[in-house]
């Protein structure tokens, strides 16, 4: 009975549908389609990994530097340097502007290998700063009523 059923089924199914079996690789490295995009993706991933490693290393170095600058000793030294520079500036202004008017003063201050030469002709004050490498910066300040803090509006 089974044989008859099979023969009957085969006689009605005379048309067979089939297609050619073709093997295609999914990886662009093997089939060549989209290979340039594949290589660019790989290169981009490798570059991103290298950049992330460099950035993480730089972040760690920056963090260590911040921690070193934030110690009690470092803050004390910064504060001390600030006060010393403030006192030097105050002494310089006092010697240039005696009693609220410009005095004819000249002088040189040596500060950590830098030389600050100051002169005043009564009208302007000239500061000439020479650093340890020999670079010169000159600043000219007009005096006018600079340093005169009297309440008299006529001068």
Backbone as a printed PyTorch tensor [residue, N CA C, xyz], in Angstrom:
tensor([[[  0.8100,  -1.1650,   0.0000],
         [  0.0000,   0.0000,   0.0000],
         [  0.8720,   1.2550,   0.0000]],

        [[  1.9070,   1.1860,   0.6670],
         [  2.8050,   2.3370,   0.7060],
         [  3.4320,   2.5530,  -0.6550]],

        [[  3.7430,   1.4980,  -1.3280],
         [  4.3720,   1.6150,  -2.6230],
         [  3.4150,   2.2680,  -3.6090]],

        [[  2.1760,   1.9350,  -3.5580],
         [  1.1870,   2.5190,  -4.4570],
         [  1.0480,   4.0180,  -4.1680]],

        [[  1.0460,   4.3710,  -2.9280],
         [  0.9300,   5.7880,  -2.5540],
         [  2.1430,   6.5660,  -3.0710]],

        [[  3.3010,   5.9840,  -2.9840],
         [  4.5060,   6.6590,  -3.4830],
         [  4.4550,   6.7910,  -4.9990]],

        [[  4.0470,   5.7710,  -5.7010],
         [  3.9730,   5.8390,  -7.1430],
         [  2.9290,   6.8660,  -7.5850]],

        [[  1.8210,   6.8640,  -6.9040],
         [  0.7900,   7.8360,  -7.2250],
         [  1.3010,   9.2590,  -6.9900]],

        [[  2.0410,   9.5100,  -5.9070],
         [  2.6060,  10.8270,  -5.5690],
         [  3.6420,  11.2400,  -6.5890]],

        [[  4.4500,  10.3130,  -7.0510],
         [  5.4860,  10.6260,  -8.0320],
         [  4.8650,  10.9470,  -9.3790]],

        [[  3.8010,  10.2940,  -9.7350],
         [  3.1900,  10.5470, -11.0260],
         [  2.5600,  11.9370, -11.1070]],

        [[  2.0500,  12.4420, -10.0290],
         [  1.4840,  13.7880, -10.0340],
         [  2.5350,  14.8830,  -9.8690]],

        [[  3.6520,  14.5740,  -9.3530],
         [  4.7140,  15.5720,  -9.0970],
         [  5.8020,  15.4200, -10.1400]],

        [[  5.4890,  15.6300, -11.3570],
         [  6.4780,  15.4590, -12.4040],
         [  7.4110,  16.6530, -12.5380]],

        [[  6.9680,  17.8140, -12.0990],
         [  7.8090,  19.0030, -12.2030],
         [  8.5600,  19.1670, -10.8880]],

        [[  9.8680,  19.2430, -10.9880],
         [ 10.7100,  19.4230,  -9.7980],
         [ 11.3710,  20.7920,  -9.8910]],

        [[ 11.3110,  21.5300,  -8.8230],
         [ 11.9370,  22.8590,  -8.7590],
         [ 13.2460,  22.7350,  -7.9990]],

        [[ 14.3200,  23.1660,  -8.6420],
         [ 15.6350,  23.1180,  -7.9970],
         [ 16.4520,  24.2980,  -8.4830]],

        [[ 17.4720,  24.6290,  -7.7060],
         [ 18.3590,  25.7330,  -8.0640],
         [ 19.7810,  25.2890,  -7.8100]],

        [[ 20.6670,  25.9750,  -8.4380],
         [ 22.0750,  25.6640,  -8.3000],
         [ 22.5240,  26.0630,  -6.8910]],

        [[ 23.2740,  25.2000,  -6.2650],
         [ 23.8120,  25.5160,  -4.9290],
         [ 25.1570,  26.2020,  -5.1020]],

        [[ 25.2410,  27.4410,  -4.5920],
         [ 26.4720,  28.2050,  -4.6960],
         [ 26.9000,  28.6040,  -3.2870]],

        [[ 28.1480,  28.3410,  -2.9930],
         [ 28.6750,  28.7210,  -1.6730],
         [ 29.2900,  30.1120,  -1.7680]],

        [[ 28.8720,  31.0040,  -0.8920],
         [ 29.4350,  32.3560,  -0.8430],
         [ 29.9670,  32.6020,   0.5580]],

        [[ 31.1840,  33.1580,   0.6140],
         [ 31.7580,  33.5190,   1.9060],
         [ 31.0970,  34.8030,   2.4020]],

        [[ 30.8420,  34.8660,   3.6800],
         [ 30.2420,  36.0670,   4.2470],
         [ 31.2950,  37.1310,   4.5470]],

        [[ 32.5070,  36.7210,   4.8070],
         [ 33.5690,  37.6600,   5.1410],
         [ 34.0660,  38.3670,   3.8870]],

        [[ 34.1580,  39.7200,   3.9170],
         [ 34.6620,  40.4450,   2.7490],
         [ 36.1250,  40.1300,   2.4530]],

        [[ 36.8360,  39.6100,   3.4120],
         [ 38.2290,  39.2530,   3.1650],
         [ 38.3280,  38.1100,   2.1590]],

        [[ 37.2930,  37.2700,   2.0780],
         [ 37.3250,  36.1310,   1.1690],
         [ 36.5900,  36.3800,  -0.1370]],

        [[ 35.4630,  37.1060,  -0.0920],
         [ 34.6950,  37.2550,  -1.3230],
         [ 35.0320,  38.5270,  -2.0830]],

        [[ 35.6940,  39.4940,  -1.4820],
         [ 36.1340,  40.6860,  -2.1900],
         [ 35.0930,  41.7750,  -2.2890]],

        [[ 33.8620,  41.5200,  -1.9170],
         [ 32.8240,  42.5400,  -1.9960],
         [ 32.8330,  43.3460,  -0.6930]],

        [[ 32.9870,  44.6570,  -0.8270],
         [ 33.0140,  45.5290,   0.3510],
         [ 34.2930,  45.4070,   1.1500]],

        [[ 35.3570,  44.9580,   0.4950],
         [ 36.5970,  44.7080,   1.2330],
         [ 37.2500,  45.9940,   1.7170]],

        [[ 37.1620,  47.0670,   0.9470],
         [ 37.7930,  48.3120,   1.3790],
         [ 37.0950,  48.8640,   2.6200]],

        [[ 35.7610,  48.7790,   2.6580],
         [ 35.0370,  49.2270,   3.8500],
         [ 35.3990,  48.3540,   5.0490]],

        [[ 35.5790,  47.0690,   4.7960],
         [ 35.9690,  46.1440,   5.8660],
         [ 37.3330,  46.5270,   6.4290]],

        [[ 38.2910,  46.7830,   5.5440],
         [ 39.6250,  47.1630,   6.0060],
         [ 39.6070,  48.4980,   6.7300]],

        [[ 38.7930,  49.4530,   6.2510],
         [ 38.6940,  50.7440,   6.9320],
         [ 38.0910,  50.5910,   8.3200]],

        [[ 37.1320,  49.7180,   8.4590],
         [ 36.5270,  49.4810,   9.7720],
         [ 37.5540,  48.9010,  10.7400]],

        [[ 38.3200,  47.9440,  10.2620],
         [ 39.3570,  47.3440,  11.1110],
         [ 40.3950,  48.3940,  11.5060]],

        [[ 40.8390,  49.2000,  10.5560],
         [ 41.8280,  50.2470,  10.8370],
         [ 41.2730,  51.2580,  11.8340]],

        [[ 40.0130,  51.6300,  11.6760],
         [ 39.3870,  52.5840,  12.5800],
         [ 39.3130,  52.0220,  14.0040]],

        [[ 38.9730,  50.7610,  14.1350],
         [ 38.9190,  50.1420,  15.4600],
         [ 40.3000,  50.0950,  16.1070]],

        [[ 41.3160,  49.7310,  15.3350],
         [ 42.6720,  49.6910,  15.8760],
         [ 43.1470,  51.0800,  16.2960]],

        [[ 42.8420,  52.0910,  15.4790],
         [ 43.2380,  53.4640,  15.8040],
         [ 42.5290,  53.9390,  17.0650]],

        [[ 41.2470,  53.6420,  17.1830],
         [ 40.5070,  54.0410,  18.3820],
         [ 41.0710,  53.3890,  19.6300]],

        [[ 41.4540,  52.1360,  19.5440],
         [ 42.0420,  51.4440,  20.7000],
         [ 43.3690,  52.0860,  21.0980]],

        [[ 44.2070,  52.3790,  20.1020],
         [ 45.4950,  53.0270,  20.4050],
         [ 45.2830,  54.3940,  21.0380]],

        [[ 44.3270,  55.1700,  20.4810],
         [ 44.0500,  56.5070,  21.0260],
         [ 43.5060,  56.4320,  22.4450]],

        [[ 42.6530,  55.4510,  22.7210],
         [ 42.1190,  55.2880,  24.0710],
         [ 43.2250,  54.9550,  25.0690]],

        [[ 44.1620,  54.1140,  24.6470],
         [ 45.2820,  53.7610,  25.5280],
         [ 46.1500,  54.9860,  25.7870]],

        [[ 46.4520,  55.7560,  24.7480],
         [ 47.2540,  56.9790,  24.9180],
         [ 46.5430,  57.9760,  25.8230]],

        [[ 45.2310,  58.1430,  25.6270],
         [ 44.4670,  59.0920,  26.4310],
         [ 44.4150,  58.6500,  27.8910]],

        [[ 44.2510,  57.3690,  28.1230],
         [ 44.2310,  56.8650,  29.4950],
         [ 45.5750,  57.0960,  30.1750]],

        [[ 46.6680,  56.8860,  29.4500],
         [ 48.0010,  57.1290,  29.9940],
         [ 48.2020,  58.6080,  30.2950]],

        [[ 47.7820,  59.4830,  29.3720],
         [ 47.9120,  60.9260,  29.5820],
         [ 47.0540,  61.3800,  30.7680]],

        [[ 45.8540,  60.8320,  30.9040],
         [ 44.9920,  61.1750,  32.0280],
         [ 45.6300,  60.7730,  33.3560]],

        [[ 46.2530,  59.6020,  33.3730],
         [ 46.9270,  59.1510,  34.5950],
         [ 48.0960,  60.0700,  34.9410]],

        [[ 48.8700,  60.4920,  33.9300],
         [ 49.9870,  61.4100,  34.1800],
         [ 49.4910,  62.7660,  34.6770]],

        [[ 48.4100,  63.2700,  34.0630],
         [ 47.8440,  64.5520,  34.4920],
         [ 47.3310,  64.4750,  35.9220]],

        [[ 46.7080,  63.3680,  36.2680],
         [ 46.1860,  63.1850,  37.6270],
         [ 47.3360,  63.1510,  38.6350]],

        [[ 48.4180,  62.4610,  38.2870],
         [ 49.5790,  62.4090,  39.1890],
         [ 50.1950,  63.7930,  39.3550]],

        [[ 50.2390,  64.5690,  38.2720],
         [ 50.7870,  65.9240,  38.3430],
         [ 49.9070,  66.8180,  39.2140]],

        [[ 48.5870,  66.6930,  39.0600],
         [ 47.6710,  67.4900,  39.8970],
         [ 47.8200,  67.1320,  41.3660]],

        [[ 47.9670,  65.8450,  41.6440],
         [ 48.1380,  65.4160,  43.0360],
         [ 49.4440,  65.9430,  43.6130]],

        [[ 50.5030,  65.9790,  42.7930],
         [ 51.7870,  66.5010,  43.2690],
         [ 51.7060,  68.0010,  43.5410]],

        [[ 50.9340,  68.7250,  42.7170],
         [ 50.7940,  70.1670,  42.9070],
         [ 49.8630,  70.5100,  44.0610]],

        [[ 49.0810,  69.5590,  44.4970],
         [ 48.0990,  69.8330,  45.5330],
         [ 48.5530,  69.3900,  46.9220]],

        [[ 49.8160,  69.0570,  47.0790],
         [ 50.3020,  68.6800,  48.4030],
         [ 50.4070,  69.9190,  49.2820]],

        [[ 50.4810,  69.7060,  50.5680],
         [ 50.5840,  70.8180,  51.5110],
         [ 51.8570,  71.6150,  51.2710]],

        [[ 52.9560,  70.9370,  51.0010],
         [ 54.2250,  71.6210,  50.7530],
         [ 54.1550,  72.4660,  49.4890]],

        [[ 53.5640,  71.9360,  48.4150],
         [ 53.4640,  72.6930,  47.1630],
         [ 52.6060,  73.9380,  47.3500]],

        [[ 51.4960,  73.8110,  48.0750],
         [ 50.6440,  74.9790,  48.3220],
         [ 51.3720,  76.0110,  49.1750]],

        [[ 52.1470,  75.5480,  50.1690],
         [ 52.9100,  76.4660,  51.0060],
         [ 53.9320,  77.2370,  50.1810]],

        [[ 54.6360,  76.5340,  49.2940],
         [ 55.6530,  77.1850,  48.4620],
         [ 55.0060,  78.2030,  47.5260]],

        [[ 53.8610,  77.8620,  46.9160],
         [ 53.1660,  78.8170,  46.0430],
         [ 52.7540,  80.0650,  46.8130]],

        [[ 52.2280,  79.8630,  48.0050],
         [ 51.7940,  80.9820,  48.8250],
         [ 52.9810,  81.8510,  49.2240]],

        [[ 54.0960,  81.2340,  49.5950],
         [ 55.2970,  81.9770,  49.9740],
         [ 55.8360,  82.7740,  48.7970]],

        [[ 55.9130,  82.1520,  47.6100],
         [ 56.3870,  82.8670,  46.4260],
         [ 55.4880,  84.0540,  46.1050]],

        [[ 54.1930,  83.8700,  46.2380],
         [ 53.2560,  84.9510,  45.9720],
         [ 53.4920,  86.1190,  46.9210]],

        [[ 53.7020,  85.8250,  48.1810],
         [ 53.9380,  86.8930,  49.1590],
         [ 55.2790,  87.5880,  48.9130]],

        [[ 56.2970,  86.8320,  48.5180],
         [ 57.6070,  87.4400,  48.2270],
         [ 57.4970,  88.3700,  47.0260]],

        [[ 56.8230,  87.9170,  45.9560],
         [ 56.6550,  88.7720,  44.7780],
         [ 55.8260,  90.0110,  45.1050]],

        [[ 54.8380,  89.8490,  45.9450],
         [ 54.0240,  90.9960,  46.3490],
         [ 54.8730,  92.0140,  47.1050]],

        [[ 55.7260,  91.5360,  48.0060],
         [ 56.5910,  92.4480,  48.7680],
         [ 57.6020,  93.1380,  47.8500]],

        [[ 58.1690,  92.3970,  46.8960],
         [ 59.1080,  93.0110,  45.9520],
         [ 58.4080,  94.0850,  45.1240]],

        [[ 57.2040,  93.7920,  44.6850],
         [ 56.4440,  94.7710,  43.9110],
         [ 56.1460,  96.0070,  44.7450]],

        [[ 55.7660,  95.8040,  45.9830],
         [ 55.4690,  96.9280,  46.8700],
         [ 56.7210,  97.7890,  47.1030]],

        [[ 57.8750,  97.1400,  47.3260],
         [ 59.1260,  97.8870,  47.5200],
         [ 59.4920,  98.6800,  46.2700]],

        [[ 59.2880,  98.0900,  45.0890],
         [ 59.5910,  98.7700,  43.8370],
         [ 58.6950,  99.9900,  43.6600]],

        [[ 57.4090,  99.8350,  43.9130],
         [ 56.4810, 100.9600,  43.7830],
         [ 56.8230, 102.0480,  44.8020]],

        [[ 57.1630, 101.6570,  46.0260],
         [ 57.5290, 102.6540,  47.0450],
         [ 58.7690, 103.4420,  46.6490]],

        [[ 59.7460, 102.7730,  46.0240],
         [ 60.9550, 103.4960,  45.6360],
         [ 60.7260, 104.3870,  44.4160]],

        [[ 59.7850, 104.0120,  43.5320],
         [ 59.5220, 104.8160,  42.3470],
         [ 58.5730, 105.9740,  42.6240]],

        [[ 57.6240, 105.7700,  43.4970],
         [ 56.6000, 106.7820,  43.7440],
         [ 56.6260, 107.2010,  45.2100]],

        [[ 57.6090, 107.9440,  45.5720],
         [ 57.7180, 108.4240,  46.9490],
         [ 56.7150, 109.5520,  47.1520]],

        [[ 55.9330, 109.4710,  48.2010],
         [ 54.9600, 110.4910,  48.5880],
         [ 53.9400, 110.7880,  47.4910]],

        [[ 53.5670, 109.8090,  46.6780],
         [ 52.5240, 110.0010,  45.6850],
         [ 52.9830, 110.6700,  44.4180]],

        [[ 54.2280, 111.0610,  44.2940],
         [ 54.7360, 111.6410,  43.0460],
         [ 55.9170, 110.8070,  42.5890]],

        [[ 56.1860, 110.8790,  41.3180],
         [ 57.2990, 110.0880,  40.7860],
         [ 58.6000, 110.7420,  41.1760]],

        [[ 59.4950, 109.9600,  41.7060],
         [ 60.8180, 110.4790,  42.0420],
         [ 61.8000, 110.0550,  40.9670]],

        [[ 62.8640, 110.8010,  40.8130],
         [ 63.8890, 110.4560,  39.8220],
         [ 64.7030, 109.3100,  40.3930]],

        [[ 64.2440, 108.0910,  40.1480],
         [ 64.8910, 106.9240,  40.7380],
         [ 65.3410, 105.9720,  39.6450]],

        [[ 66.4340, 105.3260,  39.9140],
         [ 66.9130, 104.2590,  39.0420],
         [ 67.3880, 103.1260,  39.9220]],

        [[ 67.3790, 101.9680,  39.3800],
         [ 67.8660, 100.8240,  40.1370],
         [ 67.7440,  99.5450,  39.3400]],

        [[ 68.3570,  98.5010,  39.9070],
         [ 68.3370,  97.1900,  39.2780],
         [ 68.0080,  96.1710,  40.3570]],

        [[ 67.1100,  95.2690,  40.0220],
         [ 66.7720,  94.1670,  40.9140],
         [ 67.0800,  92.8710,  40.1770]],

        [[ 67.7980,  91.9690,  40.8490],
         [ 68.0880,  90.6540,  40.2690],
         [ 67.1510,  89.6680,  40.9480]],

        [[ 66.3580,  88.9470,  40.1350],
         [ 65.3660,  88.0260,  40.6700],
         [ 65.4290,  86.7140,  39.8990]],

        [[ 65.9860,  85.6880,  40.5070],
         [ 66.1060,  84.3480,  39.9360],
         [ 66.7150,  84.3680,  38.5360]],

        [[ 67.7900,  85.0800,  38.3610],
         [ 68.4860,  85.1310,  37.0770],
         [ 67.9230,  86.1520,  36.1140]],

        [[ 66.8630,  86.8470,  36.4950],
         [ 66.2730,  87.8930,  35.6670],
         [ 66.6390,  89.2440,  36.2710]],

        [[ 66.9080,  90.2160,  35.4060],
         [ 67.2640,  91.5440,  35.8720],
         [ 66.1510,  92.5230,  35.5110]],

        [[ 65.7020,  93.2630,  36.5190],
         [ 64.6790,  94.2810,  36.3210],
         [ 65.3430,  95.6270,  36.5840]],

        [[ 65.4880,  96.3930,  35.5210],
         [ 66.0920,  97.7200,  35.6160],
         [ 64.9710,  98.7380,  35.5120]],

        [[ 64.9070,  99.6600,  36.4790],
         [ 63.8410, 100.6510,  36.4430],
         [ 64.4420, 102.0550,  36.4820]],

        [[ 63.7980, 102.9380,  35.7270],
         [ 64.2000, 104.3430,  35.7060],
         [ 62.9480, 105.1990,  35.6640]],

        [[ 63.0480, 106.3850,  36.2470],
         [ 61.9370, 107.3200,  36.2310],
         [ 62.4990, 108.7030,  35.9490]],

        [[ 61.8690, 109.4000,  34.9970],
         [ 62.2950, 110.7640,  34.6860],
         [ 61.3000, 111.7950,  35.2130]],

        [[ 60.3550, 111.3530,  36.0510],
         [ 59.3600, 112.2570,  36.6000],
         [ 58.0980, 112.3070,  35.7600]],

        [[ 58.1660, 111.8630,  34.5080],
         [ 56.9960, 111.8520,  33.6260],
         [ 56.5680, 110.4130,  33.3300]],

        [[ 57.5520, 109.5610,  33.1170],
         [ 57.2760, 108.1410,  32.8480],
         [ 58.1860, 107.2730,  33.7020]],

        [[ 57.7570, 106.0570,  33.8890],
         [ 58.5740, 105.0390,  34.5430],
         [ 58.8300, 103.9680,  33.4960]],

        [[ 60.0990, 103.5960,  33.3400],
         [ 60.4700, 102.5820,  32.3570],
         [ 61.0230, 101.3720,  33.0950]],

        [[ 60.4130, 100.2200,  32.8230],
         [ 60.8920,  98.9510,  33.3640],
         [ 61.4970,  98.1680,  32.2120]],

        [[ 62.7220,  97.7160,  32.4040],
         [ 63.4030,  96.9150,  31.3860],
         [ 63.7420,  95.5800,  32.0370]],

        [[ 63.0850,  94.5320,  31.5730],
         [ 63.2520,  93.1980,  32.1480],
         [ 64.0880,  92.3670,  31.1920]],

        [[ 65.2040,  91.8500,  31.6850],
         [ 66.0890,  90.9850,  30.9040],
         [ 66.0780,  89.6150,  31.5530]],

        [[ 65.6210,  88.6000,  30.8020],
         [ 65.5670,  87.2590,  31.3890],
         [ 66.9160,  86.5690,  31.2800]],

        [[ 66.9860,  85.3510,  31.8170],
         [ 68.2570,  84.6220,  31.8800],
         [ 68.7920,  84.2550,  30.4990]],

        [[ 67.9540,  84.2620,  29.4590],
         [ 68.3970,  83.9420,  28.1040],
         [ 68.7760,  85.1830,  27.3100]],

        [[ 68.6290,  86.3700,  27.9050],
         [ 69.0040,  87.6080,  27.2360],
         [ 67.8610,  88.3080,  26.5310]],

        [[ 66.6550,  87.7690,  26.5990],
         [ 65.4960,  88.4300,  25.9940],
         [ 65.1170,  89.6490,  26.8240]],

        [[ 64.8140,  90.7430,  26.1420],
         [ 64.5410,  92.0040,  26.8270],
         [ 63.0950,  92.4190,  26.5640]],

        [[ 62.4080,  92.8080,  27.6480],
         [ 61.0660,  93.3620,  27.5480],
         [ 61.0940,  94.7200,  28.2130]],

        [[ 60.5950,  95.7310,  27.5090],
         [ 60.6070,  97.0840,  28.0490],
         [ 59.1720,  97.5800,  28.1810]],

        [[ 58.8600,  98.1110,  29.3600],
         [ 57.5270,  98.6180,  29.6450],
         [ 57.6660, 100.0700,  30.0760]],

        [[ 56.9230, 100.9560,  29.4000],
         [ 56.9380, 102.3800,  29.7490],
         [ 55.5560, 102.7460,  30.2820]],

        [[ 55.5430, 103.3220,  31.4890],
         [ 54.2910, 103.6680,  32.1460],
         [ 54.2400, 105.1820,  32.3200]],

        [[ 53.2580, 105.8550,  31.7120],
         [ 53.1230, 107.2930,  31.9460],
         [ 52.6130, 107.5220,  33.3650]],

        [[ 53.2040, 108.4890,  34.0430],
         [ 52.8640, 108.6770,  35.4470],
         [ 51.6020, 109.5160,  35.6010]],

        [[ 51.5410, 110.6990,  35.0420],
         [ 50.3750, 111.5680,  35.1920],
         [ 50.0570, 111.7350,  36.6600]],

        [[ 48.8580, 111.3410,  37.0570],
         [ 48.4820, 111.4060,  38.4670],
         [ 48.5380, 110.0220,  39.0940]],

        [[ 49.2740, 109.1130,  38.4550],
         [ 49.4110, 107.7590,  38.9690],
         [ 50.0900, 107.8120,  40.3330]],

        [[ 49.4870, 107.2150,  41.2890],
         [ 50.0740, 107.1860,  42.6190],
         [ 49.6150, 108.3390,  43.4860]],

        [[ 48.9340, 109.3260,  42.9040],
         [ 48.4450, 110.4510,  43.6800],
         [ 46.9780, 110.1810,  43.9940]],

        [[ 46.7210, 109.8150,  45.2230],
         [ 45.3760, 109.4220,  45.6100],
         [ 44.7160, 110.4870,  46.4620]],

        [[ 45.1040, 111.7310,  46.2660],
         [ 44.4720, 112.7960,  47.0380],
         [ 43.0580, 113.0400,  46.5370]],

        [[ 42.2520, 113.6400,  47.3770],
         [ 40.8590, 113.8880,  47.0290],
         [ 40.6960, 115.2020,  46.2930]],

        [[ 41.7580, 115.9650,  46.1040],
         [ 41.6700, 117.2540,  45.4220],
         [ 41.5280, 117.0130,  43.9220]],

        [[ 40.4060, 117.4040,  43.2770],
         [ 40.2040, 117.1190,  41.8450],
         [ 41.1160, 117.9580,  40.9570]],

        [[ 41.7080, 119.0480,  41.4660],
         [ 42.5880, 119.8730,  40.6460],
         [ 43.9980, 119.3240,  40.5980]],

        [[ 44.2970, 118.2660,  41.3060],
         [ 45.6160, 117.6610,  41.2010],
         [ 46.4110, 117.8450,  42.4050]]])
